[in-house]
C-alpha cells in the first residue's frame, strides 16, 4: 500500500476541510461499516469534491486510520498522562478513568468503532492490526498501569497483568456495542450510565484489597 501520511490540520488548503472530512468519515464508518462506506459519499457529506478528499487521503484505509489517530489515540494519550500525574487512591483513579473514557468515547460516535472492527477485521487484516496496535494494546496497557500502580501502593491485590486488563476492558467494549446493536443484546441507551456505575463497583470489588475494619 502506498504511503499517504495524514497532513496536520494546520496545513489546510483553501479548498479543503480536513476536519470536516474526518467528521463525515466517522459518521459513515459507524453507520455503514468500513466496506460499505464510499469516499464519494464522505466527500459529499463534508461538502467537498472527491478530488479534494484525495488531496489529503489517498485511500479509504488511510482515511480510517486518520479518523482513529485524530480521535481515539489522543484520548489514550491524555489518559496516560492522568495516570502518571494522579496522586489519589487507586479507587478514585479507576472511577475517574472509566467515567472519563465513557464520556469521551462510549457516549460519543466513537463508540461505533469497536463493533465495526469486530465485524470487519477478518476482511481487512491490515486495518485490524493497526487498530490492535494503536487502540487495543495501548488501552490494555493503560489499565495494566493502573493495576501496577495500585499493587505497589498496597491498594490492589496481585493480579495477572495480561489477563486482568482484558477482563476489565471487555465490559466497556460490550456496552459500546450494545449502543449500536439492533434487536440482539440491545440495552436502552438511557440506561447505560447506570450500567457503567454498576460495572465500576463490581470491577473495584474484584481488584481492590478489602479494607480491614478498625
C-alpha positions in Angstrom: 0.0 0.0 0.0 1.4 3.4 -0.9 2.4 5.8 1.8 0.0 8.6 2.5 0.6 10.3 5.8 -2.1 12.5 7.2 -1.4 16.1 6.8 -1.7 18.1 10.0 -4.7 20.3 10.5 -2.7 23.5 10.3 -1.6 22.6 6.7 -5.1 23.4 5.4 -5.7 24.2 1.7 -8.2 26.9 0.8 -10.5 24.4 -0.9 -10.2 21.6 1.7 -11.5 21.0 5.2 -9.6 18.0 6.7 -11.5 18.0 10.0 -14.9 18.1 8.2 -13.7 15.1 6.2 -12.8 13.2 9.3 -16.1 14.0 10.9 -18.0 12.9 7.9 -15.9 9.8 7.6 -16.6 8.8 11.2 -20.4 9.2 10.6 -20.3 6.9 7.5 -18.0 4.3 9.0 -20.2 4.0 12.1 -23.5 4.0 10.2 -22.4 1.7 7.3 -19.2 -0.1 8.3 -15.9 0.1 6.5 -16.6 -2.0 3.4 -19.9 -0.2 2.6 -18.5 3.4 3.1 -17.9 5.2 -0.2 -15.4 8.0 -0.5 -17.8 9.8 -2.8 -20.4 9.9 0.0 -17.9 11.0 2.6 -16.8 13.9 0.3 -20.4 14.9 -0.4 -21.2 14.9 3.4 -18.2 17.1 4.0 -19.2 19.5 1.2 -16.2 18.9 -0.9 -15.3 17.1 -4.1 -13.8 13.6 -4.2 -10.7 15.2 -5.7 -10.4 17.4 -2.7 -10.6 14.4 -0.4 -7.7 12.8 -2.3 -5.5 15.8 -1.6 -5.4 14.6 2.0 -6.2 10.8 2.0 -5.0 8.6 -0.8 -7.3 5.7 0.2 -10.2 4.7 2.4 -7.8 2.8 4.6 -5.7 5.9 5.2 -8.9 7.9 5.9 -9.9 5.4 8.5 -6.5 5.5 10.1 -6.6 9.2 10.3 -10.1 9.1 12.0 -8.7 6.8 14.7 -5.4 8.8 15.1 -7.2 12.1 15.3 -10.0 11.0 17.7 -9.3 8.0 19.9 -5.5 7.9 20.0 -5.2 11.4 21.6 -7.7 10.4 24.3 -5.5 7.4 25.2 -2.5 9.8 25.4 -4.5 12.1 27.8 -5.4 9.1 30.0 -1.8 8.0 30.1 -0.9 11.5 31.4 -3.6 11.4 34.0 -2.4 8.1 35.4 1.2 9.4 35.5 0.3 12.5 37.4 -2.6 11.2 39.6 -1.9 11.4 43.4 -5.2 10.0 44.8 -6.2 6.4 45.6 -6.5 3.6 43.1 -10.3 3.6 43.6 -10.5 7.2 42.7 -8.2 6.8 39.7 -10.2 3.8 38.4 -13.5 5.6 38.7 -12.1 8.7 37.0 -10.6 6.7 34.2 -13.7 4.7 33.4 -16.1 7.6 33.6 -13.9 9.9 31.5 -13.5 7.2 28.9 -17.2 6.6 28.7 -17.9 10.3 28.4 -15.4 10.8 25.7 -15.8 7.6 23.7 -18.6 5.4 25.0 -21.2 8.3 24.9 -19.9 9.6 21.5 -20.0 8.4 17.9 -16.6 6.8 18.5 -18.4 4.0 20.4 -19.3 2.6 17.0 -15.7 1.7 16.0 -15.3 -1.4 18.2 -18.4 -3.0 16.6 -17.0 -2.1 13.1 -13.7 -3.7 13.9 -15.2 -6.8 15.3 -17.4 -7.2 12.3 -14.8 -6.5 9.6 -11.4 -7.4 11.0 -11.4 -10.7 9.1 -11.8 -9.0 5.7 -9.4 -6.2 6.5 -6.5 -7.7 8.5 -4.1 -4.8 7.9 -6.7 -2.4 9.5 -7.3 -4.9 12.3 -3.5 -4.9 13.1 -3.5 -1.1 13.0 -6.4 -0.9 15.4 -5.0 -3.5 17.7 -1.7 -1.7 18.0 -2.9 1.9 18.1 -6.0 1.4 20.3 -6.5 -2.0 21.9 -2.9 -2.7 23.0 -2.4 0.8 24.4 -5.8 0.7 26.1 -5.0 -2.6 27.8 -1.5 -1.3 28.8 -3.2 1.8 30.3 -5.3 -0.4 32.5 -2.3 -2.5 33.4 -0.5 0.6 34.6 -3.4 1.5 36.8 -3.3 -2.0 38.3 0.5 -1.9 38.7 0.3 1.4 40.5 -2.4 0.0 42.9 -0.3 -3.1 43.6 2.7 -1.0 44.5 0.6 1.2 46.8 -0.9 -1.8 48.5 -4.4 -1.0 47.3 -4.9 -3.6 44.5 -4.4 -7.3 45.0 -1.9 -9.3 43.0 -3.4 -9.9 39.5 -2.3 -11.4 36.2 -1.4 -8.2 34.3 -2.0 -9.8 31.0 -5.4 -11.3 31.7 -6.9 -8.7 34.1 -6.7 -5.7 31.8 -8.6 -7.6 29.1 -11.2 -8.7 31.5 -11.6 -5.2 32.8 -11.9 -3.6 29.3 -14.3 -6.2 27.9 -17.5 -4.9 29.6 -16.7 -1.4 28.4 -16.4 -2.6 24.9 -19.6 -4.6 25.2 -21.5 -1.6 26.5 -20.4 0.4 23.4 -21.5 -2.5 21.2 -24.9 -2.5 22.9 -25.4 1.1 21.7 -25.1 0.0 18.1 -27.0 -3.2 18.2 -30.5 -3.7 16.9 -32.6 -6.4 18.4 -29.7 -8.6 19.7 -28.3 -7.9 23.1 -29.7 -4.4 22.9 -29.8 -2.2 26.0 -31.6 1.1 26.1 -29.0 3.9 25.7 -30.6 5.9 28.5 -29.8 3.0 30.9 -26.1 2.8 30.0 -24.9 5.3 32.6 -26.4 3.1 35.3 -24.8 0.0 33.8 -21.5 1.9 33.9 -21.7 2.7 37.6 -22.7 -0.9 38.4 -19.8 -2.2 36.4 -17.3 0.2 38.1 -18.4 -1.0 41.5 -18.2 -4.7 40.5 -14.8 -4.2 39.0 -13.4 -2.4 42.1 -14.7 -5.1 44.4 -12.7 -7.7 42.3 -9.4 -5.8 42.2 -9.1 -3.8 45.5 -7.7 -5.3 48.7 -10.5 -5.3 51.2 -10.1 -2.8 53.9 -10.0 -4.3 57.4 -12.3 -2.8 60.0 -10.6 -1.0 62.8 
